[in-house]
Amino acid sequence: MPQEVPGELPPLKISVQSCYGFLDMHSGYLRHVTHTENEVNELGDAAESCTKAERRVKRLKHEDEKFDEEHYM
């Protein structure tokens, strides 16, 4: 019978909390960000539990929605 080696599995996520920032060294900084929202903290406290891919999708979606051609004209 022919056999095949399975491909690599995605890393196992065992924690609800996600790391972010340079080299994924930070976590917990955005827990209470809903009280001080600004343009930098647009994900709010959801940044603590989103994966990198989810944060990227949300960021790109927000940038596309917020883009204003008139501003740059």
N, CA, C and O atoms as a Tripos MOL2 file, in Angstrom:
@<TRIPOS>MOLECULE
protein
  292   291    73     0     0
PROTEIN
NO_CHARGES

@<TRIPOS>ATOM
      1 N           0.8380   -1.1660    0.0000 N.3       1 MET1
      2 CA          0.0000    0.0000    0.0000 C.3       1 MET1
      3 C           0.8970    1.2480    0.0000 C.2       1 MET1
      4 O           1.8460    1.3260    0.7810 O.2       1 MET1
      5 N           0.6020    2.2180   -0.8680 N.am      2 PRO2
      6 CA          1.3770    3.4610   -0.8600 C.3       2 PRO2
      7 C           1.0480    4.2870    0.3820 C.2       2 PRO2
      8 O          -0.1000    4.3630    0.8200 O.2       2 PRO2
      9 N           2.0890    4.8980    0.9290 N.am      3 GLN3
     10 CA          1.9020    5.7180    2.1170 C.3       3 GLN3
     11 C           2.3930    7.1260    1.8430 C.2       3 GLN3
     12 O           3.3220    7.3470    1.0660 O.2       3 GLN3
     13 N           1.7420    8.0720    2.5030 N.am      4 GLU4
     14 CA          2.1340    9.4700    2.3730 C.3       4 GLU4
     15 C           2.3450   10.0640    3.7580 C.2       4 GLU4
     16 O           1.6080    9.7640    4.6980 O.2       4 GLU4
     17 N           3.3520   10.9040    3.8680 N.am      5 VAL5
     18 CA          3.6130   11.6010    5.1250 C.3       5 VAL5
     19 C           2.6780   12.8060    5.1820 C.2       5 VAL5
     20 O           2.6410   13.5970    4.2390 O.2       5 VAL5
     21 N           1.9240   12.9600    6.2680 N.am      6 PRO6
     22 CA          1.0300   14.1160    6.3590 C.3       6 PRO6
     23 C           1.8150   15.4200    6.4440 C.2       6 PRO6
     24 O           2.9440   15.4510    6.9340 O.2       6 PRO6
     25 N           1.1970   16.4990    5.9560 N.am      7 GLY7
     26 CA          1.8240   17.8230    6.0170 C.3       7 GLY7
     27 C           1.8680   18.3420    7.4400 C.2       7 GLY7
     28 O           1.3280   17.7300    8.3610 O.2       7 GLY7
     29 N           2.5190   19.4790    7.6030 N.am      8 GLU8
     30 CA          2.6350   20.0760    8.9310 C.3       8 GLU8
     31 C           1.2850   20.5760    9.4140 C.2       8 GLU8
     32 O           0.5010   21.1340    8.6460 O.2       8 GLU8
     33 N           1.0300   20.3720   10.6820 N.am      9 LEU9
     34 CA         -0.1950   20.8690   11.2970 C.3       9 LEU9
     35 C           0.0280   22.2960   11.7740 C.2       9 LEU9
     36 O           1.1550   22.6620   12.1080 O.2       9 LEU9
     37 N          -1.0320   23.1150   11.8130 N.am     10 PRO10
     38 CA         -0.8700   24.4640   12.3650 C.3      10 PRO10
     39 C          -0.5190   24.3670   13.8450 C.2      10 PRO10
     40 O          -0.8490   23.3740   14.4950 O.2      10 PRO10
     41 N           0.1420   25.3820   14.3810 N.am     11 PRO11
     42 CA          0.5100   25.3280   15.8040 C.3      11 PRO11
     43 C          -0.7230   25.2230   16.6910 C.2      11 PRO11
     44 O          -1.7500   25.8490   16.4260 O.2      11 PRO11
     45 N          -0.6110   24.4450   17.7180 N.am     12 LEU12
     46 CA         -1.7070   24.2240   18.6510 C.3      12 LEU12
     47 C          -1.8560   25.4320   19.5600 C.2      12 LEU12
     48 O          -0.8990   25.8530   20.2090 O.2      12 LEU12
     49 N          -3.0550   25.9850   19.6050 N.am     13 LYS13
     50 CA         -3.3180   27.1430   20.4550 C.3      13 LYS13
     51 C          -3.9840   26.6440   21.7310 C.2      13 LYS13
     52 O          -5.1210   26.1710   21.7000 O.2      13 LYS13
     53 N          -3.2770   26.7480   22.8500 N.am     14 ILE14
     54 CA         -3.8060   26.2330   24.1040 C.3      14 ILE14
     55 C          -4.2780   27.3380   25.0460 C.2      14 ILE14
     56 O          -4.7590   27.0610   26.1450 O.2      14 ILE14
     57 N          -4.1400   28.5760   24.6180 N.am     15 SER15
     58 CA         -4.5380   29.7010   25.4500 C.3      15 SER15
     59 C          -5.5010   30.6000   24.6740 C.2      15 SER15
     60 O          -5.4110   30.7110   23.4520 O.2      15 SER15
     61 N          -6.4160   31.2330   25.3890 N.am     16 VAL16
     62 CA         -7.3420   32.1720   24.7660 C.3      16 VAL16
     63 C          -6.6280   33.4750   24.4400 C.2      16 VAL16
     64 O          -6.9890   34.1750   23.4940 O.2      16 VAL16
     65 N          -5.6240   33.7890   25.2220 N.am     17 GLN17
     66 CA         -4.8910   35.0390   25.0580 C.3      17 GLN17
     67 C          -3.8980   34.9260   23.9190 C.2      17 GLN17
     68 O          -3.2180   33.9090   23.7760 O.2      17 GLN17
     69 N          -3.8140   35.9750   23.1030 N.am     18 SER18
     70 CA         -2.8550   36.0240   22.0020 C.3      18 SER18
     71 C          -1.7680   37.0310   22.3120 C.2      18 SER18
     72 O          -1.9830   38.0020   23.0380 O.2      18 SER18
     73 N          -0.6090   36.7860   21.7550 N.am     19 CYS19
     74 CA          0.5010   37.7250   21.8990 C.3      19 CYS19
     75 C           0.5810   38.5930   20.6550 C.2      19 CYS19
     76 O           0.1120   38.2010   19.5860 O.2      19 CYS19
     77 N           1.1670   39.7590   20.7910 N.am     20 TYR20
     78 CA          1.2680   40.6890   19.6790 C.3      20 TYR20
     79 C           2.5070   41.5390   19.8750 C.2      20 TYR20
     80 O           3.2100   41.4190   20.8780 O.2      20 TYR20
     81 N           2.7630   42.3940   18.9060 N.am     21 GLY21
     82 CA          3.9150   43.2720   18.9930 C.3      21 GLY21
     83 C           5.1700   42.6190   18.4480 C.2      21 GLY21
     84 O           5.1120   41.5400   17.8590 O.2      21 GLY21
     85 N           6.2850   43.2650   18.6420 N.am     22 PHE22
     86 CA          7.5660   42.7880   18.1410 C.3      22 PHE22
     87 C           7.8880   41.4210   18.7250 C.2      22 PHE22
     88 O           7.9510   41.2630   19.9440 O.2      22 PHE22
     89 N           8.0920   40.4440   17.8670 N.am     23 LEU23
     90 CA          8.4010   39.0560   18.2390 C.3      23 LEU23
     91 C           7.3320   38.4350   19.1500 C.2      23 LEU23
     92 O           7.6270   37.5220   19.9210 O.2      23 LEU23
     93 N           6.1060   38.9270   19.0590 N.am     24 ASP24
     94 CA          5.0080   38.4130   19.8940 C.3      24 ASP24
     95 C           5.3780   38.3850   21.3800 C.2      24 ASP24
     96 O           5.0920   37.4140   22.0800 O.2      24 ASP24
     97 N           6.0070   39.4430   21.8440 N.am     25 MET25
     98 CA          6.4740   39.4920   23.2220 C.3      25 MET25
     99 C           5.4760   40.1440   24.1720 C.2      25 MET25
    100 O           5.7090   40.1480   25.3810 O.2      25 MET25
    101 N           4.3810   40.6910   23.6730 N.am     26 HIS26
    102 CA          3.4820   41.4560   24.5310 C.3      26 HIS26
    103 C           2.0890   40.8290   24.5690 C.2      26 HIS26
    104 O           1.6210   40.2510   23.5880 O.2      26 HIS26
    105 N           1.4560   40.9550   25.7020 N.am     27 SER27
    106 CA          0.0610   40.5530   25.8580 C.3      27 SER27
    107 C          -0.4770   41.2490   27.1000 C.2      27 SER27
    108 O           0.2740   41.5720   28.0210 O.2      27 SER27
    109 N          -1.7790   41.4740   27.1130 N.am     28 GLY28
    110 CA         -2.4050   42.0910   28.2690 C.3      28 GLY28
    111 C          -2.4700   43.6010   28.2490 C.2      28 GLY28
    112 O          -3.1560   44.1910   29.0830 O.2      28 GLY28
    113 N          -1.7740   44.2510   27.3170 N.am     29 TYR29
    114 CA         -1.7710   45.7100   27.2790 C.3      29 TYR29
    115 C          -3.1020   46.2870   26.8020 C.2      29 TYR29
    116 O          -3.4270   47.4310   27.1180 O.2      29 TYR29
    117 N          -3.8670   45.5130   26.0490 N.am     30 LEU30
    118 CA         -5.0900   46.0430   25.4410 C.3      30 LEU30
    119 C          -6.3640   45.5500   26.1290 C.2      30 LEU30
    120 O          -7.4470   45.6400   25.5500 O.2      30 LEU30
    121 N          -6.2550   45.0410   27.3290 N.am     31 ARG31
    122 CA         -7.4350   44.5300   28.0330 C.3      31 ARG31
    123 C          -8.4620   45.6200   28.3200 C.2      31 ARG31
    124 O          -9.6640   45.3970   28.1780 O.2      31 ARG31
    125 N          -7.9980   46.7780   28.7160 N.am     32 HIS32
    126 CA         -8.9110   47.8570   29.1160 C.3      32 HIS32
    127 C          -8.9200   48.9920   28.1030 C.2      32 HIS32
    128 O          -9.2040   50.1370   28.4540 O.2      32 HIS32
    129 N          -8.6150   48.6820   26.8620 N.am     33 VAL33
    130 CA         -8.5010   49.7060   25.8370 C.3      33 VAL33
    131 C          -9.8620   50.2600   25.4130 C.2      33 VAL33
    132 O          -9.9150   51.3230   24.7940 O.2      33 VAL33
    133 N         -10.9390   49.5860   25.7200 N.am     34 THR34
    134 CA        -12.2590   50.0930   25.3360 C.3      34 THR34
    135 C         -12.5770   51.4120   26.0160 C.2      34 THR34
    136 O         -13.4250   52.1700   25.5450 O.2      34 THR34
    137 N         -11.8980   51.6880   27.1250 N.am     35 HIS35
    138 CA        -12.1230   52.9470   27.8350 C.3      35 HIS35
    139 C         -11.3470   54.1010   27.2140 C.2      35 HIS35
    140 O         -11.6830   55.2640   27.4410 O.2      35 HIS35
    141 N         -10.3130   53.7940   26.4340 N.am     36 THR36
    142 CA         -9.4700   54.8310   25.8300 C.3      36 THR36
    143 C          -9.2640   54.5580   24.3420 C.2      36 THR36
    144 O          -8.1270   54.5410   23.8700 O.2      36 THR36
    145 N         -10.3350   54.3470   23.6080 N.am     37 GLU37
    146 CA        -10.2120   54.0280   22.1920 C.3      37 GLU37
    147 C          -9.6260   55.1980   21.4120 C.2      37 GLU37
    148 O          -9.9310   56.3600   21.6800 O.2      37 GLU37
    149 N          -8.7880   54.8700   20.4510 N.am     38 ASN38
    150 CA         -8.2460   55.8450   19.5310 C.3      38 ASN38
    151 C          -7.8970   55.1280   18.2280 C.2      38 ASN38
    152 O          -8.2160   53.9480   18.0760 O.2      38 ASN38
    153 N          -7.2550   55.8090   17.2940 N.am     39 GLU39
    154 CA         -6.9730   55.1980   16.0000 C.3      39 GLU39
    155 C          -5.9870   54.0460   16.0840 C.2      39 GLU39
    156 O          -6.0080   53.1670   15.2220 O.2      39 GLU39
    157 N          -5.1460   54.0200   17.0650 N.am     40 VAL40
    158 CA         -4.1760   52.9470   17.2070 C.3      40 VAL40
    159 C          -4.8550   51.6830   17.7330 C.2      40 VAL40
    160 O          -4.4970   50.5740   17.3370 O.2      40 VAL40
    161 N          -5.8150   51.8450   18.6060 N.am     41 ASN41
    162 CA         -6.4750   50.7130   19.2660 C.3      41 ASN41
    163 C          -7.8250   50.4030   18.6400 C.2      41 ASN41
    164 O          -8.8100   50.2530   19.3640 O.2      41 ASN41
    165 N          -7.9000   50.3050   17.3440 N.am     42 GLU42
    166 CA         -9.1930   50.1450   16.6770 C.3      42 GLU42
    167 C          -9.8260   48.7790   16.8990 C.2      42 GLU42
    168 O         -11.0420   48.6490   16.7550 O.2      42 GLU42
    169 N          -9.0590   47.7680   17.2420 N.am     43 LEU43
    170 CA         -9.6310   46.4490   17.5030 C.3      43 LEU43
    171 C         -10.2410   46.3560   18.8920 C.2      43 LEU43
    172 O         -11.0190   45.4440   19.1700 O.2      43 LEU43
    173 N          -9.8980   47.2810   19.7540 N.am     44 GLY44
    174 CA        -10.4160   47.2380   21.1160 C.3      44 GLY44
    175 C          -9.8390   46.0620   21.8770 C.2      44 GLY44
    176 O          -8.7130   45.6390   21.6140 O.2      44 GLY44
    177 N         -10.6060   45.5300   22.8180 N.am     45 ASP45
    178 CA        -10.1050   44.4190   23.6160 C.3      45 ASP45
    179 C         -10.1170   43.1050   22.8530 C.2      45 ASP45
    180 O          -9.6320   42.0970   23.3660 O.2      45 ASP45
    181 N         -10.6640   43.0890   21.6240 N.am     46 ALA46
    182 CA        -10.6450   41.8830   20.7950 C.3      46 ALA46
    183 C          -9.2270   41.5240   20.3680 C.2      46 ALA46
    184 O          -8.9720   40.3820   19.9850 O.2      46 ALA46
    185 N          -8.3130   42.4680   20.4270 N.am     47 ALA47
    186 CA         -6.9210   42.2070   20.0470 C.3      47 ALA47
    187 C          -6.2800   41.1800   20.9710 C.2      47 ALA47
    188 O          -5.3270   40.5070   20.5780 O.2      47 ALA47
    189 N          -6.7840   41.0530   22.1800 N.am     48 GLU48
    190 CA         -6.2220   40.0920   23.1220 C.3      48 GLU48
    191 C          -6.5320   38.6490   22.7460 C.2      48 GLU48
    192 O          -5.7890   37.7440   23.1280 O.2      48 GLU48
    193 N          -7.6100   38.4150   22.0080 N.am     49 SER49
    194 CA         -8.0020   37.0350   21.7140 C.3      49 SER49
    195 C          -7.9440   36.6810   20.2330 C.2      49 SER49
    196 O          -8.1670   35.5230   19.8800 O.2      49 SER49
    197 N          -7.6570   37.6300   19.3630 N.am     50 CYS50
    198 CA         -7.5730   37.3570   17.9210 C.3      50 CYS50
    199 C          -6.2270   36.7590   17.5580 C.2      50 CYS50
    200 O          -5.2100   37.0490   18.1870 O.2      50 CYS50
    201 N          -6.2360   35.9230   16.5360 N.am     51 THR51
    202 CA         -4.9740   35.4190   16.0080 C.3      51 THR51
    203 C          -4.3700   36.4750   15.0970 C.2      51 THR51
    204 O          -5.0210   37.4710   14.7810 O.2      51 THR51
    205 N          -3.1290   36.2620   14.6740 N.am     52 LYS52
    206 CA         -2.4840   37.2120   13.7700 C.3      52 LYS52
    207 C          -3.2890   37.3640   12.4860 C.2      52 LYS52
    208 O          -3.4820   38.4770   11.9990 O.2      52 LYS52
    209 N          -3.7540   36.2560   11.9440 N.am     53 ALA53
    210 CA         -4.5060   36.2970   10.6890 C.3      53 ALA53
    211 C          -5.8100   37.0720   10.8590 C.2      53 ALA53
    212 O          -6.1730   37.8710    9.9970 O.2      53 ALA53
    213 N          -6.5150   36.8390   11.9670 N.am     54 GLU54
    214 CA         -7.7670   37.5560   12.2170 C.3      54 GLU54
    215 C          -7.5240   39.0500   12.3740 C.2      54 GLU54
    216 O          -8.2820   39.8640   11.8460 O.2      54 GLU54
    217 N          -6.4550   39.4170   13.1060 N.am     55 ARG55
    218 CA         -6.1370   40.8370   13.2770 C.3      55 ARG55
    219 C          -5.8130   41.4830   11.9350 C.2      55 ARG55
    220 O          -6.2110   42.6210   11.6840 O.2      55 ARG55
    221 N          -5.0980   40.7700   11.0760 N.am     56 ARG56
    222 CA         -4.7460   41.3090    9.7570 C.3      56 ARG56
    223 C          -5.9950   41.5360    8.9130 C.2      56 ARG56
    224 O          -6.1310   42.5840    8.2820 O.2      56 ARG56
    225 N          -6.9070   40.5660    8.8960 N.am     57 VAL57
    226 CA         -8.1400   40.6980    8.1180 C.3      57 VAL57
    227 C          -8.9630   41.8790    8.6150 C.2      57 VAL57
    228 O          -9.4670   42.6690    7.8170 O.2      57 VAL57
    229 N          -9.0990   41.9990    9.9260 N.am     58 LYS58
    230 CA         -9.8730   43.1090   10.4940 C.3      58 LYS58
    231 C          -9.2180   44.4490   10.1900 C.2      58 LYS58
    232 O          -9.9050   45.4260    9.8900 O.2      58 LYS58
    233 N          -7.8860   44.4970   10.2670 N.am     59 ARG59
    234 CA         -7.1730   45.7490    9.9830 C.3      59 ARG59
    235 C          -7.3560   46.1580    8.5350 C.2      59 ARG59
    236 O          -7.6400   47.3220    8.2540 O.2      59 ARG59
    237 N          -7.1980   45.2210    7.6100 N.am     60 LEU60
    238 CA         -7.3530   45.5430    6.1940 C.3      60 LEU60
    239 C          -8.7880   45.9680    5.8650 C.2      60 LEU60
    240 O          -9.0030   46.8940    5.0830 O.2      60 LEU60
    241 N          -9.7560   45.2910    6.4630 N.am     61 LYS61
    242 CA        -11.1560   45.6560    6.2430 C.3      61 LYS61
    243 C         -11.4270   47.0730    6.7470 C.2      61 LYS61
    244 O         -12.0880   47.8650    6.0750 O.2      61 LYS61
    245 N         -10.9130   47.3800    7.9250 N.am     62 HIS62
    246 CA        -11.1290   48.7110    8.4980 C.3      62 HIS62
    247 C         -10.4460   49.7900    7.6560 C.2      62 HIS62
    248 O         -11.0070   50.8650    7.4420 O.2      62 HIS62
    249 N          -9.2240   49.4970    7.1770 N.am     63 GLU63
    250 CA         -8.5170   50.4720    6.3440 C.3      63 GLU63
    251 C          -9.2750   50.7320    5.0460 C.2      63 GLU63
    252 O          -9.3570   51.8740    4.5950 O.2      63 GLU63
    253 N          -9.8310   49.6770    4.4410 N.am     64 ASP64
    254 CA        -10.5860   49.8480    3.1980 C.3      64 ASP64
    255 C         -11.8550   50.6660    3.4260 C.2      64 ASP64
    256 O         -12.2110   51.5120    2.6060 O.2      64 ASP64
    257 N         -12.5370   50.4080    4.5490 N.am     65 GLU65
    258 CA        -13.7690   51.1470    4.8480 C.3      65 GLU65
    259 C         -13.4850   52.6090    5.1810 C.2      65 GLU65
    260 O         -14.2730   53.4890    4.8330 O.2      65 GLU65
    261 N         -12.3790   52.8680    5.8430 N.am     66 LYS66
    262 CA        -12.0610   54.2070    6.3110 C.3      66 LYS66
    263 C         -11.3980   55.0860    5.2450 C.2      66 LYS66
    264 O         -11.3900   56.3090    5.3790 O.2      66 LYS66
    265 N         -10.8460   54.4830    4.1940 N.am     67 PHE67
    266 CA        -10.1010   55.2330    3.1890 C.3      67 PHE67
    267 C         -10.9910   56.2800    2.5260 C.2      67 PHE67
    268 O         -12.1180   55.9860    2.1270 O.2      67 PHE67
    269 N         -10.4780   57.4950    2.4110 N.am     68 ASP68
    270 CA        -11.2250   58.6000    1.8230 C.3      68 ASP68
    271 C         -10.3640   59.2520    0.7430 C.2      68 ASP68
    272 O          -9.3570   59.8910    1.0480 O.2      68 ASP68
    273 N         -10.7590   59.0900   -0.5120 N.am     69 GLU69
    274 CA         -9.9990   59.6640   -1.6230 C.3      69 GLU69
    275 C          -9.9510   61.1870   -1.5370 C.2      69 GLU69
    276 O          -8.9340   61.7920   -1.8780 O.2      69 GLU69
    277 N         -11.0200   61.8010   -1.0940 N.am     70 GLU70
    278 CA        -11.0740   63.2600   -0.9980 C.3      70 GLU70
    279 C          -9.9940   63.8100   -0.0680 C.2      70 GLU70
    280 O          -9.4780   64.9070   -0.2800 O.2      70 GLU70
    281 N          -9.6670   63.0540    0.9380 N.am     71 HIS71
    282 CA         -8.6350   63.4910    1.8880 C.3      71 HIS71
    283 C          -7.3020   63.6780    1.1870 C.2      71 HIS71
    284 O          -6.5550   64.5970    1.5220 O.2      71 HIS71
    285 N          -6.9900   62.8260    0.2230 N.am     72 TYR72
    286 CA         -5.7060   62.8850   -0.4600 C.3      72 TYR72
    287 C          -5.7350   63.7410   -1.7280 C.2      72 TYR72
    288 O          -4.6900   63.9800   -2.3340 O.2      72 TYR72
    289 N          -6.8940   64.1950   -2.1240 N.am     73 MET73
    290 CA         -6.9970   65.0690   -3.2880 C.3      73 MET73
    291 C          -6.6310   66.4350   -2.8440 C.2      73 MET73
    292 O          -6.6380   67.3680   -3.6460 O.2      73 MET73
@<TRIPOS>BOND
     1     1     2 1
     2     2     3 1
     3     3     4 2
     4     3     5 am
     5     5     6 1
     6     6     7 1
     7     7     8 2
     8     7     9 am
     9     9    10 1
    10    10    11 1
    11    11    12 2
    12    11    13 am
    13    13    14 1
    14    14    15 1
    15    15    16 2
    16    15    17 am
    17    17    18 1
    18    18    19 1
    19    19    20 2
    20    19    21 am
    21    21    22 1
    22    22    23 1
    23    23    24 2
    24    23    25 am
    25    25    26 1
    26    26    27 1
    27    27    28 2
    28    27    29 am
    29    29    30 1
    30    30    31 1
    31    31    32 2
    32    31    33 am
    33    33    34 1
    34    34    35 1
    35    35    36 2
    36    35    37 am
    37    37    38 1
    38    38    39 1
    39    39    40 2
    40    39    41 am
    41    41    42 1
    42    42    43 1
    43    43    44 2
    44    43    45 am
    45    45    46 1
    46    46    47 1
    47    47    48 2
    48    47    49 am
    49    49    50 1
    50    50    51 1
    51    51    52 2
    52    51    53 am
    53    53    54 1
    54    54    55 1
    55    55    56 2
    56    55    57 am
    57    57    58 1
    58    58    59 1
    59    59    60 2
    60    59    61 am
    61    61    62 1
    62    62    63 1
    63    63    64 2
    64    63    65 am
    65    65    66 1
    66    66    67 1
    67    67    68 2
    68    67    69 am
    69    69    70 1
    70    70    71 1
    71    71    72 2
    72    71    73 am
    73    73    74 1
    74    74    75 1
    75    75    76 2
    76    75    77 am
    77    77    78 1
    78    78    79 1
    79    79    80 2
    80    79    81 am
    81    81    82 1
    82    82    83 1
    83    83    84 2
    84    83    85 am
    85    85    86 1
    86    86    87 1
    87    87    88 2
    88    87    89 am
    89    89    90 1
    90    90    91 1
    91    91    92 2
    92    91    93 am
    93    93    94 1
    94    94    95 1
    95    95    96 2
    96    95    97 am
    97    97    98 1
    98    98    99 1
    99    99   100 2
   100    99   101 am
   101   101   102 1
   102   102   103 1
   103   103   104 2
   104   103   105 am
   105   105   106 1
   106   106   107 1
   107   107   108 2
   108   107   109 am
   109   109   110 1
   110   110   111 1
   111   111   112 2
   112   111   113 am
   113   113   114 1
   114   114   115 1
   115   115   116 2
   116   115   117 am
   117   117   118 1
   118   118   119 1
   119   119   120 2
   120   119   121 am
   121   121   122 1
   122   122   123 1
   123   123   124 2
   124   123   125 am
   125   125   126 1
   126   126   127 1
   127   127   128 2
   128   127   129 am
   129   129   130 1
   130   130   131 1
   131   131   132 2
   132   131   133 am
   133   133   134 1
   134   134   135 1
   135   135   136 2
   136   135   137 am
   137   137   138 1
   138   138   139 1
   139   139   140 2
   140   139   141 am
   141   141   142 1
   142   142   143 1
   143   143   144 2
   144   143   145 am
   145   145   146 1
   146   146   147 1
   147   147   148 2
   148   147   149 am
   149   149   150 1
   150   150   151 1
   151   151   152 2
   152   151   153 am
   153   153   154 1
   154   154   155 1
   155   155   156 2
   156   155   157 am
   157   157   158 1
   158   158   159 1
   159   159   160 2
   160   159   161 am
   161   161   162 1
   162   162   163 1
   163   163   164 2
   164   163   165 am
   165   165   166 1
   166   166   167 1
   167   167   168 2
   168   167   169 am
   169   169   170 1
   170   170   171 1
   171   171   172 2
   172   171   173 am
   173   173   174 1
   174   174   175 1
   175   175   176 2
   176   175   177 am
   177   177   178 1
   178   178   179 1
   179   179   180 2
   180   179   181 am
   181   181   182 1
   182   182   183 1
   183   183   184 2
   184   183   185 am
   185   185   186 1
   186   186   187 1
   187   187   188 2
   188   187   189 am
   189   189   190 1
   190   190   191 1
   191   191   192 2
   192   191   193 am
   193   193   194 1
   194   194   195 1
   195   195   196 2
   196   195   197 am
   197   197   198 1
   198   198   199 1
   199   199   200 2
   200   199   201 am
   201   201   202 1
   202   202   203 1
   203   203   204 2
   204   203   205 am
   205   205   206 1
   206   206   207 1
   207   207   208 2
   208   207   209 am
   209   209   210 1
   210   210   211 1
   211   211   212 2
   212   211   213 am
   213   213   214 1
   214   214   215 1
   215   215   216 2
   216   215   217 am
   217   217   218 1
   218   218   219 1
   219   219   220 2
   220   219   221 am
   221   221   222 1
   222   222   223 1
   223   223   224 2
   224   223   225 am
   225   225   226 1
   226   226   227 1
   227   227   228 2
   228   227   229 am
   229   229   230 1
   230   230   231 1
   231   231   232 2
   232   231   233 am
   233   233   234 1
   234   234   235 1
   235   235   236 2
   236   235   237 am
   237   237   238 1
   238   238   239 1
   239   239   240 2
   240   239   241 am
   241   241   242 1
   242   242   243 1
   243   243   244 2
   244   243   245 am
   245   245   246 1
   246   246   247 1
   247   247   248 2
   248   247   249 am
   249   249   250 1
   250   250   251 1
   251   251   252 2
   252   251   253 am
   253   253   254 1
   254   254   255 1
   255   255   256 2
   256   255   257 am
   257   257   258 1
   258   258   259 1
   259   259   260 2
   260   259   261 am
   261   261   262 1
   262   262   263 1
   263   263   264 2
   264   263   265 am
   265   265   266 1
   266   266   267 1
   267   267   268 2
   268   267   269 am
   269   269   270 1
   270   270   271 1
   271   271   272 2
   272   271   273 am
   273   273   274 1
   274   274   275 1
   275   275   276 2
   276   275   277 am
   277   277   278 1
   278   278   279 1
   279   279   280 2
   280   279   281 am
   281   281   282 1
   282   282   283 1
   283   283   284 2
   284   283   285 am
   285   285   286 1
   286   286   287 1
   287   287   288 2
   288   287   289 am
   289   289   290 1
   290   290   291 1
   291   291   292 2
@<TRIPOS>SUBSTRUCTURE
     1 MET1         2 RESIDUE 1 A MET
     2 PRO2         6 RESIDUE 1 A PRO
     3 GLN3        10 RESIDUE 1 A GLN
     4 GLU4        14 RESIDUE 1 A GLU
     5 VAL5        18 RESIDUE 1 A VAL
     6 PRO6        22 RESIDUE 1 A PRO
     7 GLY7        26 RESIDUE 1 A GLY
     8 GLU8        30 RESIDUE 1 A GLU
     9 LEU9        34 RESIDUE 1 A LEU
    10 PRO10       38 RESIDUE 1 A PRO
    11 PRO11       42 RESIDUE 1 A PRO
    12 LEU12       46 RESIDUE 1 A LEU
    13 LYS13       50 RESIDUE 1 A LYS
    14 ILE14       54 RESIDUE 1 A ILE
    15 SER15       58 RESIDUE 1 A SER
    16 VAL16       62 RESIDUE 1 A VAL
    17 GLN17       66 RESIDUE 1 A GLN
    18 SER18       70 RESIDUE 1 A SER
    19 CYS19       74 RESIDUE 1 A CYS
    20 TYR20       78 RESIDUE 1 A TYR
    21 GLY21       82 RESIDUE 1 A GLY
    22 PHE22       86 RESIDUE 1 A PHE
    23 LEU23       90 RESIDUE 1 A LEU
    24 ASP24       94 RESIDUE 1 A ASP
    25 MET25       98 RESIDUE 1 A MET
    26 HIS26      102 RESIDUE 1 A HIS
    27 SER27      106 RESIDUE 1 A SER
    28 GLY28      110 RESIDUE 1 A GLY
    29 TYR29      114 RESIDUE 1 A TYR
    30 LEU30      118 RESIDUE 1 A LEU
    31 ARG31      122 RESIDUE 1 A ARG
    32 HIS32      126 RESIDUE 1 A HIS
    33 VAL33      130 RESIDUE 1 A VAL
    34 THR34      134 RESIDUE 1 A THR
    35 HIS35      138 RESIDUE 1 A HIS
    36 THR36      142 RESIDUE 1 A THR
    37 GLU37      146 RESIDUE 1 A GLU
    38 ASN38      150 RESIDUE 1 A ASN
    39 GLU39      154 RESIDUE 1 A GLU
    40 VAL40      158 RESIDUE 1 A VAL
    41 ASN41      162 RESIDUE 1 A ASN
    42 GLU42      166 RESIDUE 1 A GLU
    43 LEU43      170 RESIDUE 1 A LEU
    44 GLY44      174 RESIDUE 1 A GLY
    45 ASP45      178 RESIDUE 1 A ASP
    46 ALA46      182 RESIDUE 1 A ALA
    47 ALA47      186 RESIDUE 1 A ALA
    48 GLU48      190 RESIDUE 1 A GLU
    49 SER49      194 RESIDUE 1 A SER
    50 CYS50      198 RESIDUE 1 A CYS
    51 THR51      202 RESIDUE 1 A THR
    52 LYS52      206 RESIDUE 1 A LYS
    53 ALA53      210 RESIDUE 1 A ALA
    54 GLU54      214 RESIDUE 1 A GLU
    55 ARG55      218 RESIDUE 1 A ARG
    56 ARG56      222 RESIDUE 1 A ARG
    57 VAL57      226 RESIDUE 1 A VAL
    58 LYS58      230 RESIDUE 1 A LYS
    59 ARG59      234 RESIDUE 1 A ARG
    60 LEU60      238 RESIDUE 1 A LEU
    61 LYS61      242 RESIDUE 1 A LYS
    62 HIS62      246 RESIDUE 1 A HIS
    63 GLU63      250 RESIDUE 1 A GLU
    64 ASP64      254 RESIDUE 1 A ASP
    65 GLU65      258 RESIDUE 1 A GLU
    66 LYS66      262 RESIDUE 1 A LYS
    67 PHE67      266 RESIDUE 1 A PHE
    68 ASP68      270 RESIDUE 1 A ASP
    69 GLU69      274 RESIDUE 1 A GLU
    70 GLU70      278 RESIDUE 1 A GLU
    71 HIS71      282 RESIDUE 1 A HIS
    72 TYR72      286 RESIDUE 1 A TYR
    73 MET73      290 RESIDUE 1 A MET
